[in-house]
């Protein structure tokens, strides 16, 4: 009985009526604000750092194809976010989405990982801005701080970056002042960013040389480390796919739009549109930038930390170099603002539900923002910024993002095939006691050969278990691919064939179930195919992460579980609501028993 109560607590879901309550946050963000937030929070390090590093070390000129593949993968996740934001227009993004569909415990896991994503994303962006400025000043910041305050710990930064810390503190103040004010600042910086990218594309097109896409390996200098085989794909298809895995993280950040459900005007319409428009702008920017960069200068001679200042120096365009540098600093500041913007909102949503400390949900009556949550977010981010370098932070941020994307895709599938409460269970047609007839009957139900039009308890269960089995099978397939050397070729092929067949059958079974008809401003097309592809991509990328990332992830989750099980389970608002409803039902039942007894 105790185990049943624990499971009930972990799986309780946030009821839809609570989502209709008026918000304490100010609804001031229009479509332009939301689109600028999505573009600003994403279009930063990917443009000014990632394109050059991936071109030199991983994909060569085919980095533009890597960005295309990453954009398609991100678009699948983006469509799932867009549908959910039209269903659940509340602050909290994937946390609220999973709370409504999957249950409180999974929602906490997602929310806790989103906190990790946004803290580390902001810290890495602050370090990125500091590093970019440092390169332009010939490493003045690094030299000064490393000589005065060196850190001799292997898993920490070589020096405390106080300049990056100062930027985080300044950003925290801006975000505490008010949403509209910080949104206006973001819009200005995003406009400067897009102008800078336009200047780079136009100037790069003038100096473009198609010959840099077909370099003869014989002409590559001998002192170049790992030059590949020249041409458009010097590192082959494998390099393009590895580059796509890296470039995927250049698109992380668009989900910031989905956290503004309680601050957006007409969120059911504007949030999905903003996600789609921002992803389109981001892809065009990345594709154009990577194309002109590799045409302007050979891929093997790119600078991995600040490629554009280096390339403009090589071609002798000093004036354009400094215009681009100033714009890049503003652009990176925009990404810094966009990276931190969602964090207080996630803290607010979780604290408002009582599964983390409730004081984080206090809204300042003057600024209409969660000031305390914003300040604590800033302090946590500042500590990370001070102690870890850019590469360590980037390696730590991806797993929470991918897990959140996976849960959103799963939740879209569950909600699409979920039974409405008013619909009765499937008709219990009498069947023969024969095992053959029973098996055939359930086979017909699993694949909906009866052509059932309305979702039932049974069809909902089929969809849920189908998604569960599909995810488990794809995870095992990913593990086998990553460790193919442990199996003989024959066993590997047979096992993978069987598992792929089972995954296909799961997908068909899900797709054959009757769909819940709900009017939404946006729906993911080709369901269940697109959410299933999104799940596959996210699981594949998660399995590419190194063991140290998984260890850090487990430590973070252990801290979170301590907070949830010692505080959240007892203080959950939904849990208290469920207890009151149960007590009311028990009193009602007791009164009915008394009436019957008296009669």
C-alpha positions in Angstrom: 0.0 0.0 0.0 2.9 2.3 0.8 4.5 1.5 -2.5 1.2 2.3 -4.3 1.1 5.7 -2.5 4.6 6.6 -3.5 3.9 5.7 -7.1 0.7 7.7 -7.0 2.7 10.7 -5.7 5.4 10.4 -8.4 2.9 10.0 -11.3 0.4 12.6 -10.3 -0.3 15.1 -13.1 -1.0 18.8 -13.1 -4.7 19.2 -13.9 -5.7 21.3 -16.9 -7.9 23.6 -14.8 -4.8 25.0 -13.0 -3.4 26.0 -16.4 -6.3 28.4 -17.0 -5.6 30.5 -13.9 -4.5 34.1 -14.5 -0.8 34.7 -14.3 1.0 37.1 -11.9 3.6 37.8 -14.7 3.1 40.7 -17.1 1.9 39.8 -20.6 4.0 42.2 -22.6 5.9 40.1 -25.3 4.6 40.3 -28.8 5.5 38.2 -31.9 8.5 40.3 -32.7 9.8 40.2 -29.1 9.4 36.4 -29.0 11.1 35.9 -32.4 14.0 38.2 -31.3 14.3 36.2 -28.1 14.6 32.9 -30.0 17.1 34.3 -32.5 19.1 36.2 -29.8 19.4 33.3 -27.4 20.6 30.9 -30.2 22.6 33.0 -32.7 25.8 33.6 -30.8 28.8 31.3 -30.3 27.6 29.1 -33.2 28.2 31.9 -35.7 31.3 33.5 -34.3 33.1 30.4 -33.0 31.5 27.1 -33.9 31.6 27.5 -37.7 35.3 28.0 -37.8 36.2 25.2 -35.3 33.9 22.6 -37.0 35.3 23.5 -40.4 38.9 23.1 -39.3 38.6 20.0 -37.1 35.6 18.0 -38.1 33.8 18.6 -41.4 35.8 21.0 -43.6 33.8 23.1 -46.1 30.9 20.6 -45.7 30.3 22.3 -42.3 27.4 24.0 -44.1 25.9 20.5 -44.7 26.5 19.8 -41.0 24.5 22.9 -40.1 21.7 21.8 -42.5 21.4 18.3 -40.8 21.5 19.9 -37.4 18.8 22.4 -38.5 16.5 19.5 -39.6 17.0 17.8 -36.3 16.3 21.0 -34.4 13.2 21.6 -36.5 11.7 18.3 -35.4 12.2 19.3 -31.7 11.0 22.8 -32.5 7.8 21.5 -34.0 7.1 19.4 -30.9 7.7 22.5 -28.7 5.5 24.6 -30.9 2.5 22.1 -30.6 3.0 21.9 -26.8 3.2 25.7 -26.4 -0.1 26.0 -28.2 -1.6 23.4 -25.8 0.0 24.6 -22.6 0.6 28.4 -22.7 2.4 28.6 -19.3 5.8 29.6 -18.0 8.2 26.6 -17.6 8.6 25.2 -21.0 9.2 21.4 -21.2 8.8 21.2 -17.4 5.1 22.1 -17.5 4.5 20.1 -20.7 5.7 16.9 -19.0 3.9 17.7 -15.8 0.6 17.8 -17.7 1.2 14.6 -19.6 3.7 12.3 -18.0 3.7 13.1 -14.3 5.3 15.1 -11.5 8.5 13.1 -11.0 9.4 13.1 -14.7 8.5 16.8 -14.8 10.9 17.5 -11.9 13.6 15.6 -13.7 13.1 17.7 -16.8 12.8 21.0 -14.9 16.0 20.2 -12.9 17.8 19.5 -16.2 16.5 22.7 -17.7 18.0 24.6 -14.8 21.3 22.9 -15.5 21.0 23.7 -19.2 20.3 27.4 -18.7 22.9 27.9 -15.9 25.7 26.3 -17.9 24.4 27.8 -21.1 24.6 31.3 -19.6 28.0 30.6 -18.0 29.5 29.3 -21.2 28.1 32.3 -23.1 29.7 34.7 -20.6 33.0 32.8 -20.9 32.6 32.9 -24.7 32.1 36.7 -24.7 35.1 37.1 -22.4 37.3 34.8 -24.6 36.3 36.6 -27.8 37.2 40.0 -26.3 40.4 38.5 -24.9 41.5 37.3 -28.4 40.9 40.8 -29.8 43.1 42.3 -27.0 45.9 39.8 -27.5 44.9 37.7 -24.4 45.3 40.6 -21.9 42.6 39.4 -19.5 43.9 35.8 -19.4 47.5 36.9 -18.9 46.7 39.3 -16.1 44.3 37.0 -14.2 46.4 33.8 -14.7 49.6 35.6 -13.3 47.8 37.0 -10.3 45.3 34.2 -9.4 46.2 30.9 -11.1 44.0 27.9 -10.3 45.9 24.6 -10.3 43.0 22.1 -10.3 42.6 19.8 -13.3 38.8 20.0 -13.5 38.5 23.8 -13.0 39.5 26.7 -15.1 43.1 27.9 -15.2 42.1 31.3 -13.8 38.9 32.9 -12.3 37.3 35.0 -15.1 36.1 38.1 -13.2 35.3 39.9 -16.5 32.8 37.2 -17.3 31.4 37.3 -13.8 30.9 41.1 -14.1 28.9 40.5 -17.3 26.6 37.9 -15.5 26.0 40.4 -12.6 25.1 43.2 -15.1 22.8 40.9 -17.0 21.1 39.8 -13.7 20.3 43.4 -12.9 18.8 44.0 -16.4 16.6 40.9 -16.1 15.5 42.0 -12.6 14.4 45.5 -13.8 11.6 44.1 -15.9 10.7 41.8 -18.9 9.8 44.6 -21.3 13.0 46.6 -20.6 15.2 43.5 -21.0 13.2 42.5 -24.1 13.9 45.9 -25.6 17.6 45.5 -25.0 17.5 42.0 -26.5 15.7 43.4 -29.6 18.3 46.1 -30.1 21.2 43.6 -29.7 19.6 41.1 -32.0 19.1 43.7 -34.7 22.9 44.6 -34.5 23.6 40.8 -34.6 21.6 40.3 -37.8 23.2 43.5 -39.4 26.7 42.1 -38.5 25.9 38.7 -40.1 24.6 40.5 -43.2 27.9 42.4 -43.5 29.9 39.2 -43.1 27.8 37.4 -45.8 28.1 40.3 -48.3 31.8 41.0 -47.7 32.5 37.2 -47.7 30.7 36.8 -51.0 32.9 39.4 -52.6 36.1 37.6 -51.5 34.7 34.1 -52.0 36.7 31.6 -54.0 35.0 28.3 -55.0 38.5 26.8 -55.3 38.6 26.6 -51.5 36.0 23.9 -51.7 38.1 21.7 -53.9 41.6 22.0 -52.3 44.1 19.4 -53.6 45.6 17.6 -50.5 49.1 17.9 -52.1 48.9 21.7 -51.7 48.2 21.6 -48.0 51.2 22.6 -45.9 53.0 19.8 -44.1 52.8 21.5 -40.7 48.9 21.3 -40.7 47.7 18.8 -38.1 45.0 16.4 -39.4 44.2 18.2 -42.8 42.0 15.3 -44.1 41.9 14.5 -47.8 41.0 17.9 -49.2 38.0 18.7 -51.3 34.5 19.5 -50.1 34.4 16.6 -47.6 38.0 16.2 -46.3 36.8 14.1 -43.4 34.2 12.1 -45.3 30.5 11.5 -44.4 31.6 10.5 -40.8 33.1 14.0 -40.4 29.9 15.6 -41.6 27.8 13.6 -39.2 30.1 14.3 -36.3 30.0 18.0 -37.3 26.2 17.8 -37.3 26.3 16.5 -33.7 28.4 19.5 -32.7 26.4 22.0 -34.8 23.2 20.8 -33.2 24.2 22.6 -30.0 24.4 25.8 -32.0 20.6 25.6 -32.2 20.1 25.1 -28.5 18.3 28.0 -27.1 15.2 28.4 -29.3 13.2 26.7 -26.4 13.7 29.9 -24.5 10.6 31.1 -26.4 8.5 28.3 -24.9 9.3 29.5 -21.4 7.4 32.8 -21.9 3.9 31.3 -21.9 2.7 33.6 -19.1 4.4 36.8 -20.5 3.5 36.4 -24.2 0.5 38.1 -25.8 -1.7 35.5 -27.4 0.8 32.7 -26.5 -1.2 29.9 -28.3 -0.6 31.7 -31.6 2.6 33.7 -31.2 4.9 31.2 -29.5 4.6 28.5 -32.2 5.0 31.1 -35.0 8.0 32.6 -33.2 9.7 29.2 -32.8 9.3 28.4 -36.5 10.4 31.9 -37.7 13.4 32.0 -35.3 14.6 28.5 -36.4 14.4 29.5 -40.0 16.4 32.7 -39.5 19.0 30.9 -37.4 19.5 28.2 -40.1 19.9 30.7 -42.9 22.4 32.6 -40.8 24.5 29.5 -39.9 24.4 28.1 -43.5 25.4 31.5 -45.1 28.1 32.2 -42.5 29.7 28.7 -42.8 29.5 28.9 -46.6 31.3 32.3 -47.0 33.8 31.5 -44.2 35.1 28.3 -46.0 35.1 30.0 -49.4 37.0 33.1 -48.1 39.8 31.1 -46.6 40.9 27.4 -46.6 39.3 25.2 -44.0 42.6 23.9 -42.6 43.8 27.4 -41.7 40.8 28.6 -39.7 41.2 30.0 -36.2 39.1 27.9 -33.8 38.5 30.7 -31.2 37.8 33.7 -33.3 37.7 32.8 -37.0 36.4 36.0 -38.6 39.0 38.4 -37.1 41.7 36.0 -38.3 40.3 35.6 -41.8 39.8 39.4 -42.3 43.3 39.9 -41.2 44.6 37.4 -43.7 42.7 39.1 -46.6 43.7 42.6 -45.4 40.3 44.0 -44.6 41.0 45.6 -41.3 38.1 48.0 -41.3 35.6 45.3 -41.9 37.3 43.2 -39.3 36.7 45.8 -36.6 33.1 46.4 -37.7 32.5 42.6 -37.5 34.3 42.4 -34.1 32.1 45.1 -32.5 29.0 43.5 -33.9 30.1 40.1 -32.7 30.5 41.3 -29.1 27.0 42.8 -29.2 25.7 39.5 -30.7 27.4 37.4 -28.0 25.9 39.7 -25.4 22.5 39.1 -27.0 23.0 35.3 -26.7 24.1 35.8 -23.1 20.8 37.7 -22.4 18.7 35.1 -24.2 20.5 32.2 -22.4 19.7 33.5 -18.9 16.2 34.8 -19.6 14.4 31.4 -19.3 16.1 30.3 -16.1 14.1 32.4 -13.5 10.9 31.4 -15.4 11.7 27.7 -14.9 12.5 28.3 -11.3 9.3 30.3 -10.9 7.2 27.5 -12.5 8.7 24.7 -10.3 8.6 26.8 -7.1 5.0 27.9 -7.8 4.1 24.1 -8.0 5.9 23.6 -4.7 8.4 20.9 -5.9 11.3 23.2 -5.2 11.6 26.0 -2.6 8.5 28.2 -2.8 10.3 31.5 -2.1 11.7 31.3 -5.6 8.2 32.0 -7.0 7.8 35.4 -5.3 7.0 38.1 -7.9 8.1 41.7 -7.3 5.0 43.9 -7.5 6.8 46.7 -9.1 8.8 45.0 -11.8 6.4 42.0 -12.2 9.4 39.6 -12.4 10.6 36.8 -10.1 13.4 39.0 -8.7 14.6 36.6 -6.0 14.7 33.7 -8.5 16.6 35.9 -11.0 19.2 36.9 -8.4 19.8 33.3 -7.2 20.1 32.3 -10.9 22.7 35.0 -11.4 24.7 33.9 -8.3 24.7 30.2 -9.4 25.6 31.2 -12.9 28.3 33.5 -11.7 30.0 30.8 -9.6 30.0 28.5 -12.6 31.4 31.3 -14.8 34.2 32.0 -12.3 35.4 28.4 -11.9 35.0 26.6 -15.2 36.4 27.4 -18.6 34.4 27.5 -21.9 35.1 24.0 -23.1 34.3 22.4 -19.7 31.0 24.3 -19.6 30.0 23.3 -23.2 30.7 19.7 -22.4 28.4 19.9 -19.4 25.3 21.5 -20.9 24.1 19.2 -23.6 22.6 16.2 -21.8 19.8 18.1 -20.0 18.8 19.8 -23.3 18.6 16.5 -25.2 16.6 14.9 -22.4 14.2 17.8 -22.4 13.7 17.5 -26.2 13.1 13.8 -25.9 10.4 14.2 -23.2 8.7 16.9 -25.2 8.5 14.6 -28.3 7.2 11.7 -26.1 4.6 14.1 -24.5 3.4 15.2 -27.9 2.7 11.5 -28.8 1.0 10.8 -25.5 -1.3 13.8 -25.7 -2.1 13.3 -29.4 -3.5 9.8 -28.7 -4.8 10.4 -25.1 -8.4 9.6 -24.3 -10.7 12.4 -23.2 -12.3 11.8 -19.8 -15.8 11.9 -21.3 -15.1 9.0 -23.7 -16.1 5.6 -22.4 -13.8 2.6 -22.5 -13.5 0.3 -25.5 -16.5 -1.9 -26.0 -15.8 -5.3 -24.5 -16.9 -7.5 -27.4 -17.1 -11.1 -26.2 -14.5 -13.4 -27.8 -13.9 -17.1 -27.7 -11.8 -18.5 -24.9 -9.5 -20.0 -27.5 -6.0 -18.6 -27.3 -5.9 -18.2 -31.0 -9.1 -16.1 -31.1 -7.9 -14.0 -28.1 -4.5 -13.4 -29.7 -6.1 -12.4 -33.0 -8.6 -10.1 -31.2 -5.9 -8.2 -29.3 -3.8 -8.0 -32.5 -6.6 -6.3 -34.2 -7.0 -3.9 -31.3 -3.3 -3.1 -31.0 -3.2 -2.2 -34.7 -6.8 -0.7 -34.7 -8.0 -3.0 -37.4 -11.5 -2.3 -36.1 -11.0 1.3 -37.3 -11.9 2.8 -33.9 -12.5 6.5 -34.4 -12.5 7.8 -30.7 -9.6 7.3 -28.3 -10.3 4.8 -25.5 -8.4 3.6 -22.4 -7.0 0.7 -24.4 -5.9 2.8 -27.4 -4.3 5.3 -25.0 -2.4 2.5 -23.3 -1.2 1.1 -26.6 0.2 4.6 -27.6 1.9 5.0 -24.2 3.5 1.5 -24.2 4.3 1.8 -27.8 6.3 5.0 -27.2 8.0 3.4 -24.2 9.1 0.3 -26.1 10.2 2.4 -29.1 12.4 4.6 -26.9 13.9 1.5 -25.1 14.6 -0.3 -28.4 16.2 2.8 -30.0 18.4 3.4 -26.9 19.6 -0.3 -27.1 20.3 0.1 -30.9 22.3 3.2 -30.2 24.4 1.4 -27.5 25.0 -1.5 -29.9 26.1 0.9 -32.7 28.5 2.7 -30.3 30.0 -0.6 -29.1 29.8 -2.7 -32.3 33.3 -4.0 -31.7 32.0 -6.1 -28.8 29.7 -8.2 -31.1 30.4 -10.4 -34.1 29.1 -9.0 -37.4 26.4 -11.8 -37.8 25.0 -11.3 -34.3 25.0 -7.6 -34.7 23.1 -7.6 -38.0 20.5 -10.2 -36.8 19.9 -8.4 -33.5 19.7 -4.9 -35.1 17.3 -6.3 -37.8 15.0 -7.7 -35.2 15.0 -4.6 -33.0 14.5 -2.3 -36.0 11.5 -4.4 -37.1 10.1 -4.2 -33.5 10.6 -0.4 -33.6 8.8 -0.1 -36.9 5.9 -2.2 -35.5 5.7 0.1 -32.5 5.6 3.1 -34.7 2.8 1.6 -36.9 0.8 0.6 -33.8 1.1 4.1 -32.4 0.1 5.7 -35.7 -3.0 3.5 -36.1 -4.5 4.6 -32.8 -7.4 7.1 -32.9 -6.4 10.7 -32.4 -7.9 13.1 -29.9 -9.5 15.9 -31.9 -8.4 19.3 -30.3 -8.4 22.7 -32.0 -4.8 24.0 -31.8 -3.0 26.9 -33.6 -0.2 24.5 -34.5 0.1 20.7 -34.8 3.1 18.6 -35.6 2.6 17.1 -39.1 3.3 13.5 -39.9 2.7 12.2 -36.4 4.0 9.8 -35.1 6.9 9.9 -37.7 8.4 13.3 -36.8 8.3 12.9 -33.0 9.8 9.4 -33.3 12.6 10.8 -35.5 13.2 13.5 -32.9 13.5 10.8 -30.2 16.0 8.8 -32.3 18.2 11.9 -32.9 18.1 13.0 -29.3 19.0 9.6 -28.0 21.8 9.2 -30.5 23.3 12.5 -29.6 23.0 11.7 -25.9 25.0 8.5 -26.4 27.8 10.5 -28.0 28.5 12.2 -24.7 31.6 11.1 -22.8 31.5 9.3 -19.5 32.5 12.4 -17.5 29.5 14.2 -18.8 27.3 11.3 -17.6 29.1 11.4 -14.2 28.5 15.1 -13.7 24.9 14.6 -14.8 24.3 11.9 -12.2 25.8 14.1 -9.5 23.5 16.9 -10.4 20.5 14.5 -10.5 21.4 13.2 -7.0 21.3 16.7 -5.6 17.9 17.2 -7.3 16.5 14.0 -6.0 17.4 15.0 -2.4 15.5 18.3 -2.9 12.5 16.6 -4.4 12.1 13.6 -2.1 12.8 15.6 1.1 10.9 18.8 0.2 9.0 18.6 -3.1 6.9 15.5 -2.4 5.6 17.0 0.8 5.1 20.6 -0.5 3.7 19.8 -3.9 0.7 22.0 -4.6 -0.9 19.4 -6.9 -0.3 16.8 -4.1 -2.1 18.9 -1.6 -5.0 19.4 -4.1 -5.2 15.7 -4.6 -5.3 15.0 -0.9 -8.1 17.5 -0.4 -10.1 15.9 -3.2 -9.6 12.5 -1.7 -10.7 13.7 1.8 -13.8 15.3 0.2 -14.6 12.1 -1.6 -14.1 10.1 1.6 -16.4 12.4 3.6 -19.0 12.2 0.8 -18.8 8.4 0.8 -19.1 8.3 4.7 -22.2 10.5 4.6 -23.8 8.2 2.0 -23.0 5.2 4.2 -24.6 7.0 7.2 -27.7 7.7 5.2 -28.0 4.2 4.0 -27.5 2.9 7.5 -30.2 5.2 8.9 -32.7 4.0 6.2 
